[in-house]
Amino acid sequence: MSIRPLPQETIRLLSSSVKLTNPCDVLKELVDNAIDAEATSIDVVVSANTLDKIVVRGNGHGIPLEDLDLLGRRGHTSKLRSFEELQHKGGETLGFRGDALASVNSIATVVITTKTSGEPVATRIQLRHGIGGVVDRKPVSGPVGTTVQASELFKTIPARRHLLLHGTQKTFSGMRDLLSAYVIARPRLRVSLKVAGHDSSFFSYAPSGAGSVREAALQLFGKALVANCTPISLHHEASGFALDALLPSRDCDVKALKGKAFHVSVDRRPLSPSGELPKLLYKQLKSHISRSLATTNLPTLFMQLNITCPRGSYDPNVSSLKDEVLFANQQEVLELFEELCQAVYGIKESSDGEEGRTDAASQAPVSSSPDSDGGNQSLDDLAPLDDCDVLQMFEDMERAEMLDHLDEEAKAGGTSTNAQTDTAESPKETDTRLIVDAPSAKETSVKVRTVFRVDMSRNDSNATDDAALADMVDVTLPAELPKQTSCDSSSAQSRRRGDIRRYFQKNSDREFQIACDETAAGPATVEAESPHRVNWIYGENSLSLTLTDISYIGGIKSILVQMIHPD
């Protein structure tokens, strides 16, 4: 059989089907493009069989109109100008080959909706299958950003499509793990994954505030995992490397960390766990944990590590999915990680056979707070005030007011307040403590029934949402903070100390008039004999009002007015 050139369509399909082997690979390439477009929020919608449709929307800067006809063409990119730039692009962009969208366009039908901030409307285009460029274009309404829809995946490869249709659950699990890796590597990124036709999210992460690795781990894996991890960082000024990690604690609970995978990223680029570097790093970590826990039978434990590298220190063009890197000096990276592990688990057995822990002073570049938001925060930010704390606050305020009033009286009478102050019993100082994860407190695990759809139109009070029931999920309820059973008896006494009359002081003895509708419009006159007796005269009739007394009932001021009929 003689050698003949293959058709271009065959060449493109052979190349693309090797680079993109399943829907997870397609999702990864589209997410990379969204992140490179500076998107801070990415929404993914996938059909139930994962092959009919994958939609990825990012709120990035959009694609200019003049670039639309170049989309989907192999070797066309805005991220790289020459091969010499490649060694510096690894830490700036996730993609650089101009091949991702072209590969997706070879195995699926691609429709793109995009809008930049300077355009009045969005534009929807359909790429020419396998070749790229625009085959159909029309203006539509839409926000700033880009939405890419890939439909009918692997339609031209029936054997692979048939195999993938029988592995839907495995594909969804892989998509969730993929998005989790991006969230751990880039905790400021908001990500959601929904199944088409369902209202609830299959996967969702939304950072609060600036976002941190610790918060991402808390939302994705739960409080138990974060409580058994130690945040730590190491910055090596000489080499320019910086390592930020969330590692299992020295005395961690293995059950809380197992089955959560280990996450390694380089310049926030998630690496495949099956790569050479992540395997070597986890092997180092496992040896330290085995020695710390005195066991060799360990499952795969959670670990997070991001390596910030100097420019030109590694090659990102190693694998088709760009999820592996090749360091010029990999041993240096391993040595820095070893130093990081020693700061957490202690120095391994030394030459004289003794085993010890590292001195914190000797590890100057090592910090225990790698999160960008600064500082280590407790899992429960602040403990709430109980009733006694609130009462004590009011007592302190009233006592301060009472002392000020006594000082004013003393100045007026020329006496000292020292005696009065000394006789007054000082309220006890409160002992406010923040209790976090007390040893005696125990968490409660319960099962909660969930629904994926609620019928808001029902009008029968005893109707339920049984038709939309989802699985029972395990919910861990944190233990209640210990509360003081009763307040000190002196607190009640101090609140009754002092007279309420101090709030109602006599201003002056000047006379005053009572105004009413008759006095304002008619010939009625008002004569005030004294501050405590007022005569109201209207023609031949008169009414005398006497303010006779001020009484105090339950701390509430009540003014009694006596009405005396005219003679």
C-alpha positions as CSV (number, residue, x, y, z in Angstrom):
1,M,0.0,0.0,0.0
2,S,1.6,3.2,-1.1
3,I,1.9,6.3,1.1
4,R,-0.8,8.9,0.5
5,P,-1.7,12.2,2.2
6,L,-4.7,12.0,4.6
7,P,-7.6,14.3,4.0
8,Q,-7.5,17.5,6.2
9,E,-10.8,16.5,7.9
10,T,-9.3,13.1,8.9
11,I,-6.2,14.8,10.2
12,R,-8.2,17.2,12.3
13,L,-10.5,14.5,13.7
14,L,-7.6,12.1,14.5
15,S,-5.7,14.9,16.4
16,S,-8.8,16.2,18.2
17,S,-10.1,12.8,19.4
18,V,-6.7,12.1,21.0
19,K,-6.5,15.5,22.8
20,L,-10.1,15.4,23.9
21,T,-11.1,11.9,25.0
22,N,-14.2,12.6,27.1
23,P,-16.6,15.5,28.1
24,C,-14.4,16.3,31.1
25,D,-11.6,17.3,28.7
26,V,-13.9,19.5,26.7
27,L,-15.1,21.2,29.9
28,K,-11.5,21.8,31.0
29,E,-10.6,23.5,27.7
30,L,-13.6,25.8,27.8
31,V,-13.0,26.7,31.5
32,D,-9.4,27.5,30.7
33,N,-10.5,29.9,28.0
34,A,-13.0,31.6,30.4
35,I,-10.3,32.1,33.1
36,D,-7.9,33.5,30.5
37,A,-10.6,36.0,29.6
38,E,-10.5,37.2,33.2
39,A,-13.8,35.8,34.2
40,T,-14.6,35.8,37.9
41,S,-17.8,33.8,37.6
42,I,-18.2,30.6,35.5
43,D,-21.6,28.8,35.0
44,V,-21.7,25.4,33.5
45,V,-24.8,23.6,32.2
46,V,-24.5,19.9,31.0
47,S,-27.1,17.7,29.5
48,A,-28.2,14.6,31.5
49,N,-26.1,12.3,29.3
50,T,-23.1,14.7,29.2
51,L,-22.9,14.4,25.4
52,D,-25.8,16.3,23.9
53,K,-24.8,19.7,25.3
54,I,-22.1,21.4,27.4
55,V,-22.5,25.2,27.9
56,V,-19.9,27.3,29.6
57,R,-20.5,30.9,30.4
58,G,-17.9,33.3,31.8
59,N,-18.3,37.0,32.6
60,G,-14.9,37.9,31.1
61,H,-14.1,40.7,28.7
62,G,-15.7,39.1,25.6
63,I,-14.4,38.7,22.1
64,P,-14.1,41.7,19.7
65,L,-16.1,41.6,16.5
66,E,-13.0,41.7,14.3
67,D,-11.8,38.4,15.9
68,L,-14.9,36.4,15.4
69,D,-14.0,35.0,12.0
70,L,-10.7,33.6,13.4
71,L,-12.4,31.5,16.2
72,G,-12.0,27.8,15.9
73,R,-9.1,27.9,13.4
74,R,-6.2,25.8,14.5
75,G,-3.1,27.8,15.5
76,H,-5.0,31.1,16.0
77,T,-4.6,32.6,19.5
78,S,-4.3,36.0,21.2
79,K,-2.0,34.6,24.0
80,L,1.2,33.8,22.2
81,R,3.2,35.5,19.5
82,S,6.3,33.2,19.2
83,F,7.7,30.0,20.7
84,E,10.3,32.0,22.7
85,E,7.5,33.6,24.7
86,L,6.3,30.1,25.8
87,Q,8.6,29.8,28.8
88,H,7.2,33.1,30.2
89,K,3.5,32.4,29.5
90,G,3.0,29.5,31.9
91,G,2.3,31.8,34.9
92,E,0.1,34.2,32.9
93,T,-2.3,32.2,30.9
94,L,-3.6,28.6,31.1
95,G,-3.8,28.2,27.3
96,F,-1.3,29.2,24.7
97,R,-1.4,26.9,21.7
98,G,-4.5,28.2,19.9
99,D,-5.7,24.6,19.6
100,A,-8.4,24.1,22.3
101,L,-11.4,25.6,20.5
102,A,-10.4,24.1,17.2
103,S,-10.3,20.6,18.8
104,V,-13.7,21.1,20.3
105,N,-15.0,22.3,17.0
106,S,-13.8,19.1,15.4
107,I,-15.8,16.7,17.6
108,A,-18.9,18.9,18.3
109,T,-21.1,21.7,16.9
110,V,-20.0,25.0,18.5
111,V,-22.1,28.1,19.0
112,I,-20.6,31.2,20.6
113,T,-22.4,34.2,22.1
114,T,-20.2,37.1,23.1
115,K,-20.2,40.8,24.0
116,T,-17.6,43.3,24.9
117,S,-18.2,46.3,27.2
118,G,-18.0,48.7,24.2
119,E,-20.7,46.9,22.0
120,P,-24.4,47.7,22.3
121,V,-25.6,44.1,21.7
122,A,-24.2,40.7,21.8
123,T,-23.4,38.5,18.8
124,R,-24.2,34.9,18.3
125,I,-22.2,32.8,15.8
126,Q,-21.9,29.2,14.7
127,L,-18.5,27.9,13.8
128,R,-17.9,26.1,10.6
129,H,-17.5,22.5,11.7
130,G,-13.9,21.2,11.7
131,I,-12.5,24.3,10.0
132,G,-13.4,27.3,12.1
133,G,-14.7,30.7,11.1
134,V,-18.2,31.9,11.1
135,V,-21.0,30.1,9.2
136,D,-23.9,32.0,10.7
137,R,-24.0,35.3,12.7
138,K,-26.8,37.4,14.2
139,P,-27.2,40.0,17.0
140,V,-28.8,38.9,20.2
141,S,-29.3,40.3,23.7
142,G,-26.8,39.3,26.3
143,P,-24.5,40.5,29.1
144,V,-20.8,41.2,28.8
145,G,-18.8,38.0,28.5
146,T,-18.7,34.8,26.4
147,T,-20.9,31.7,26.3
148,V,-19.7,28.6,24.4
149,Q,-22.1,25.8,23.7
150,A,-20.7,22.5,22.4
151,S,-23.5,20.1,21.1
152,E,-23.5,16.5,19.9
153,L,-20.1,15.6,21.2
154,F,-18.3,12.7,19.5
155,K,-21.1,12.2,17.0
156,T,-18.6,11.2,14.3
157,I,-17.0,8.6,16.7
158,P,-19.9,6.2,17.4
159,A,-17.8,3.7,19.4
160,R,-16.6,6.3,21.8
161,R,-20.0,8.0,22.1
162,H,-21.6,4.6,22.9
163,L,-19.0,3.9,25.6
164,L,-19.4,7.4,27.2
165,L,-23.2,7.1,27.3
166,H,-22.7,4.1,29.7
167,G,-20.4,6.1,31.9
168,T,-22.5,9.2,32.7
169,Q,-22.1,9.0,36.5
170,K,-18.3,8.6,36.1
171,T,-18.2,11.7,33.8
172,F,-20.2,13.8,36.3
173,S,-17.9,12.7,39.1
174,G,-14.9,13.7,37.0
175,M,-16.5,17.1,36.2
176,R,-17.0,17.8,39.9
177,D,-13.4,16.8,40.7
178,L,-12.2,19.0,37.9
179,L,-14.1,22.1,39.1
180,S,-13.0,21.4,42.7
181,A,-9.4,21.5,41.6
182,Y,-10.0,24.9,39.9
183,V,-11.7,26.2,43.1
184,I,-8.9,25.1,45.3
185,A,-6.3,26.6,43.0
186,R,-8.3,29.8,42.5
187,P,-10.5,30.3,45.5
188,R,-11.7,33.8,44.3
189,L,-13.5,32.2,41.3
190,R,-17.2,31.5,41.6
191,V,-18.2,28.3,39.9
192,S,-21.5,26.4,39.4
193,L,-22.5,23.2,37.5
194,K,-26.1,22.4,36.7
195,V,-27.7,19.5,34.9
196,A,-30.0,20.7,32.1
197,G,-33.6,20.6,33.2
198,H,-32.8,20.7,36.9
199,D,-33.1,23.8,39.1
200,S,-30.6,22.9,41.7
201,S,-26.8,22.9,41.2
202,F,-24.9,19.7,41.0
203,F,-21.8,21.6,42.1
204,S,-21.6,25.2,43.4
205,Y,-19.0,27.4,45.0
206,A,-19.3,31.1,45.8
207,P,-16.5,32.8,47.8
208,S,-17.4,35.3,50.5
209,G,-15.3,38.4,50.3
210,A,-11.8,38.0,48.9
211,G,-11.9,34.2,49.1
212,S,-9.2,31.9,50.5
213,V,-8.1,28.3,50.1
214,R,-9.3,27.6,53.7
215,E,-12.8,28.9,52.8
216,A,-12.8,26.9,49.6
217,A,-11.9,23.7,51.5
218,L,-14.5,24.5,54.1
219,Q,-17.3,24.8,51.5
220,L,-16.2,21.8,49.4
221,F,-15.2,19.3,52.0
222,G,-16.6,20.5,55.4
223,K,-15.6,21.7,58.8
224,A,-14.1,18.4,59.9
225,L,-11.4,18.5,57.2
226,V,-10.4,22.1,57.8
227,A,-10.2,21.5,61.5
228,N,-7.6,18.7,60.8
229,C,-5.4,20.8,58.5
230,T,-2.7,23.4,59.1
231,P,-2.2,26.4,56.8
232,I,1.4,27.2,56.2
233,S,3.6,29.0,53.6
234,L,7.2,29.3,52.7
235,H,8.8,32.1,50.7
236,H,12.4,31.5,49.4
237,E,13.8,34.9,48.4
238,A,17.0,33.5,46.9
239,S,15.3,31.2,44.4
240,G,12.1,33.2,44.0
241,F,9.8,30.3,44.8
242,A,6.9,30.6,47.2
243,L,4.9,27.6,48.6
244,D,1.4,28.0,50.1
245,A,-0.2,24.9,51.5
246,L,-3.0,23.5,53.6
247,L,-1.5,20.2,55.0
248,P,-2.9,17.6,57.4
249,S,-2.1,18.5,61.0
250,R,0.5,16.6,63.0
251,D,-2.2,14.7,65.0
252,C,-4.9,14.7,62.3
253,D,-7.9,12.5,62.1
254,V,-7.3,10.2,59.1
255,K,-11.0,9.6,58.6
256,A,-11.7,13.3,58.1
257,L,-9.1,13.6,55.4
258,K,-9.3,10.4,53.4
259,G,-10.9,10.2,49.9
260,K,-10.6,14.0,49.3
261,A,-7.6,13.7,46.8
262,F,-4.5,15.9,46.9
263,H,-4.4,19.2,44.9
264,V,-1.2,20.6,43.5
265,S,-1.0,23.7,41.4
266,V,1.8,25.7,39.8
267,D,1.1,29.4,39.4
268,R,-2.6,28.6,40.1
269,R,-2.6,26.0,37.3
270,P,-4.2,22.8,38.6
271,L,-1.9,19.8,37.9
272,S,-3.1,16.3,37.2
273,P,-2.7,14.0,40.3
274,S,-1.3,11.3,38.1
275,G,1.6,13.6,37.0
276,E,5.2,12.9,38.2
277,L,5.6,16.0,40.4
278,P,2.3,15.7,42.4
279,K,3.2,12.0,43.0
280,L,6.6,12.9,44.4
281,L,5.3,15.6,46.6
282,Y,2.6,13.4,48.0
283,K,5.1,10.7,48.7
284,Q,7.1,13.1,50.8
285,L,4.1,14.2,52.7
286,K,3.0,10.6,53.3
287,S,6.3,9.7,54.8
288,H,6.0,12.6,57.4
289,I,2.4,11.7,58.3
290,S,3.3,8.0,58.7
291,R,6.1,8.9,61.1
292,S,3.9,11.4,63.0
293,L,0.9,9.0,63.4
294,A,3.2,5.9,63.8
295,T,1.4,4.0,61.0
296,T,2.2,3.0,57.5
297,N,-1.4,1.9,56.4
298,L,-2.6,5.3,55.2
299,P,-5.3,6.0,52.6
300,T,-5.0,8.9,50.2
301,L,-5.3,12.1,52.3
302,F,-6.3,15.6,51.4
303,M,-3.4,18.0,50.6
304,Q,-3.4,21.5,48.9
305,L,-0.2,23.0,47.6
306,N,0.3,26.0,45.2
307,I,3.8,26.8,44.0
308,T,4.5,30.3,42.8
309,C,7.5,30.2,40.5
310,P,9.9,32.7,38.9
311,R,9.5,33.4,35.2
312,G,11.1,30.8,33.0
313,S,11.6,28.2,35.7
314,Y,9.4,25.5,34.0
315,D,7.9,24.3,30.7
316,P,4.1,24.2,30.6
317,N,3.9,22.6,27.2
318,V,4.3,19.0,28.3
319,S,0.8,17.4,28.0
320,S,-2.1,17.9,25.6
321,L,-4.4,19.2,28.4
322,K,-1.6,21.5,29.8
323,D,-2.1,20.0,33.3
324,E,1.6,19.0,33.7
325,V,4.8,21.0,33.9
326,L,8.5,20.2,33.7
327,F,10.8,22.1,36.0
328,A,14.3,23.0,35.1
329,N,15.4,22.1,38.7
330,Q,12.7,19.8,40.1
331,Q,15.0,18.8,43.0
332,E,14.9,22.4,44.4
333,V,11.1,22.3,44.5
334,L,11.2,19.0,46.4
335,E,13.7,20.4,48.9
336,L,11.6,23.4,49.6
337,F,8.5,21.2,50.2
338,E,10.6,19.1,52.5
339,E,11.4,22.2,54.5
340,L,7.7,23.0,54.6
341,C,6.8,19.5,55.9
342,Q,9.5,19.7,58.6
343,A,7.9,22.9,59.9
344,V,4.6,21.0,60.4
345,Y,5.7,17.5,61.4
346,G,9.2,18.0,62.8
347,I,12.6,17.0,61.6
348,K,13.1,13.4,60.6
349,E,15.5,11.2,62.4
350,S,18.9,12.9,62.6
351,S,22.4,11.4,62.2
352,D,22.8,10.8,65.9
353,G,19.5,8.8,66.1
354,E,17.5,11.5,67.9
355,E,14.3,12.9,66.6
356,G,13.2,16.4,67.2
357,R,11.0,19.2,65.9
358,T,12.1,22.3,64.1
359,D,12.6,25.5,66.0
360,A,10.2,28.2,65.0
361,A,12.9,30.8,65.1
362,S,15.1,28.9,62.7
363,Q,12.3,28.8,60.1
364,A,12.1,32.5,59.4
365,P,10.5,32.3,55.9
366,V,7.8,29.9,57.1
367,S,4.5,31.4,58.0
368,S,1.4,29.7,59.3
369,S,-1.1,32.0,57.5
370,P,-0.9,31.6,53.7
371,D,-4.3,32.9,52.9
372,S,-4.5,36.2,51.1
373,D,-7.1,37.6,53.4
374,G,-4.5,37.6,56.2
375,G,-4.4,36.0,59.6
376,N,-5.7,32.7,61.0
377,Q,-9.4,32.8,61.8
378,S,-11.3,30.4,63.9
379,L,-13.9,28.2,62.4
380,D,-16.5,30.1,64.5
381,D,-15.6,33.7,64.0
382,L,-17.2,35.1,67.2
383,A,-19.1,33.6,70.1
384,P,-22.5,35.3,70.7
385,L,-23.3,37.3,73.8
386,D,-25.5,35.5,76.3
387,D,-28.1,37.1,78.5
388,C,-25.7,37.7,81.4
389,D,-23.3,39.5,79.2
390,V,-26.0,41.8,77.9
391,L,-27.3,42.6,81.4
392,Q,-23.8,43.3,82.6
393,M,-23.4,45.8,79.8
394,F,-26.5,47.7,80.9
395,E,-25.4,47.6,84.5
396,D,-22.0,49.1,83.7
397,M,-23.8,51.9,81.8
398,E,-26.2,52.7,84.6
399,R,-23.4,52.6,87.2
400,A,-21.4,55.1,85.2
401,E,-24.5,57.4,84.9
402,M,-25.1,57.1,88.7
403,L,-21.5,58.0,89.5
404,D,-21.7,61.1,87.3
405,H,-24.9,62.2,89.0
406,L,-23.4,61.7,92.5
407,D,-20.4,63.7,91.4
408,E,-22.6,66.6,90.3
409,E,-24.5,66.5,93.6
410,A,-21.3,66.4,95.6
411,K,-19.9,69.4,93.7
412,A,-23.1,71.3,94.5
413,G,-23.0,70.4,98.1
414,G,-19.3,70.7,98.6
415,T,-18.9,67.1,99.7
416,S,-16.8,64.2,98.4
417,T,-18.1,61.2,96.6
418,N,-15.4,58.8,97.8
419,A,-17.5,57.5,100.7
420,Q,-20.5,56.9,98.5
421,T,-18.5,55.3,95.8
422,D,-16.7,53.0,98.2
423,T,-19.9,51.8,99.8
424,A,-21.4,50.9,96.5
425,E,-20.7,47.3,95.7
426,S,-18.7,47.0,92.5
427,P,-20.2,44.6,90.0
428,K,-18.1,41.5,89.2
429,E,-16.0,41.6,86.2
430,T,-17.2,39.3,83.5
431,D,-14.9,36.6,82.1
432,T,-15.6,36.5,78.3
433,R,-13.9,33.6,76.5
434,L,-14.1,32.5,72.9
435,I,-14.7,28.7,73.0
436,V,-13.8,26.9,69.8
437,D,-14.0,23.1,69.4
438,A,-14.1,22.4,73.1
439,P,-13.0,18.9,73.9
440,S,-16.2,18.1,75.8
441,A,-18.5,19.4,73.0
442,K,-19.7,16.7,70.6
443,E,-21.1,17.1,67.2
444,T,-24.4,15.6,66.2
445,S,-24.9,13.8,62.9
446,V,-28.4,13.5,61.5
447,K,-30.0,12.7,58.1
448,V,-32.0,15.4,56.4
449,R,-34.4,14.9,53.5
450,T,-33.8,17.2,50.6
451,V,-35.8,18.1,47.5
452,F,-34.7,19.4,44.1
453,R,-37.9,21.1,43.3
454,V,-40.6,22.8,45.5
455,D,-44.2,23.2,44.2
456,M,-45.0,26.8,45.1
457,S,-48.4,26.7,43.4
458,R,-49.9,24.1,45.7
459,N,-52.9,25.2,47.8
460,D,-53.4,22.1,49.9
461,S,-51.9,22.5,53.3
462,N,-51.2,18.8,53.8
463,A,-49.6,18.4,50.3
464,T,-45.9,17.5,50.1
465,D,-43.0,17.5,47.6
466,D,-42.6,13.8,47.7
467,A,-42.5,13.7,43.9
468,A,-39.3,15.8,43.9
469,L,-37.6,14.0,46.8
470,A,-33.8,13.7,46.5
471,D,-31.5,11.5,48.6
472,M,-31.1,11.7,52.3
473,V,-28.0,13.6,53.1
474,D,-25.8,13.6,56.2
475,V,-25.7,16.9,58.1
476,T,-23.4,17.5,61.0
477,L,-24.8,19.9,63.6
478,P,-22.1,21.7,65.6
479,A,-22.2,21.5,69.4
480,E,-23.8,24.4,71.2
481,L,-21.5,26.7,73.0
482,P,-21.6,26.3,76.8
483,K,-23.8,28.9,78.4
484,Q,-23.9,30.2,81.9
485,T,-26.9,28.8,83.7
486,S,-27.7,31.8,85.9
487,C,-26.6,35.3,86.4
488,D,-24.9,36.4,89.6
489,S,-27.4,37.5,92.3
490,S,-25.5,40.8,92.6
491,S,-26.5,41.7,89.1
492,A,-30.2,42.0,90.0
493,Q,-29.3,44.0,93.1
494,S,-27.1,46.4,91.1
495,R,-29.9,47.1,88.7
496,R,-32.2,48.2,91.6
497,R,-29.5,50.3,93.1
498,G,-30.2,54.0,92.6
499,D,-33.4,55.9,92.2
500,I,-35.3,56.5,89.0
501,R,-36.1,60.0,90.2
502,R,-32.7,61.1,89.0
503,Y,-34.0,60.9,85.4
504,F,-36.8,63.5,86.2
505,Q,-35.1,66.6,87.5
506,K,-37.0,69.9,88.1
507,N,-35.9,72.5,85.5
508,S,-37.2,75.8,87.0
509,D,-40.1,77.5,88.8
510,R,-41.1,79.7,86.0
511,E,-44.8,80.0,85.1
512,F,-46.2,78.4,82.0
513,Q,-49.4,78.4,80.0
514,I,-51.6,75.6,78.7
515,A,-52.5,76.0,75.1
516,C,-55.6,74.5,73.4
517,D,-57.9,75.2,70.5
518,E,-60.1,77.6,72.6
519,T,-57.2,79.7,73.8
520,A,-55.8,79.9,70.3
521,A,-59.1,81.1,68.6
522,G,-61.4,82.4,71.3
523,P,-61.5,84.9,74.2
524,A,-60.4,82.3,76.8
525,T,-57.6,83.3,79.2
526,V,-55.2,81.2,81.3
527,E,-53.9,82.3,84.6
528,A,-51.1,80.5,86.3
529,E,-51.1,81.0,90.1
530,S,-48.1,78.7,90.7
531,P,-46.1,76.0,89.0
532,H,-48.5,73.5,90.6
533,R,-51.9,75.2,90.1
534,V,-53.3,76.5,86.8
535,N,-56.7,78.2,86.4
536,W,-58.4,78.0,83.0
537,I,-61.1,80.6,82.4
538,Y,-63.6,80.7,79.4
539,G,-66.3,83.3,79.7
540,E,-68.3,82.6,82.9
541,N,-66.9,79.1,83.3
542,S,-63.6,78.2,84.9
543,L,-61.6,75.0,85.4
544,S,-58.8,74.6,87.9
545,L,-56.0,72.1,87.3
546,T,-53.7,71.0,90.0
547,L,-50.6,69.0,89.5
548,T,-50.6,67.3,92.9
549,D,-48.2,64.5,92.8
550,I,-45.7,62.5,90.8
551,S,-45.6,58.8,91.6
552,Y,-43.5,56.0,90.4
553,I,-45.0,52.6,89.7
554,G,-42.7,49.8,88.5
555,G,-40.2,52.4,87.3
556,I,-42.7,54.2,85.0
557,K,-43.5,57.8,85.5
558,S,-47.2,58.6,86.0
559,I,-48.6,62.1,86.3
560,L,-51.9,62.3,88.2
561,V,-54.1,65.3,87.3
562,Q,-57.0,66.3,89.6
563,M,-59.9,68.1,87.9
564,I,-61.8,70.4,90.2
565,H,-65.2,71.6,89.0
566,P,-65.9,75.4,89.3
567,D,-67.9,76.6,92.2
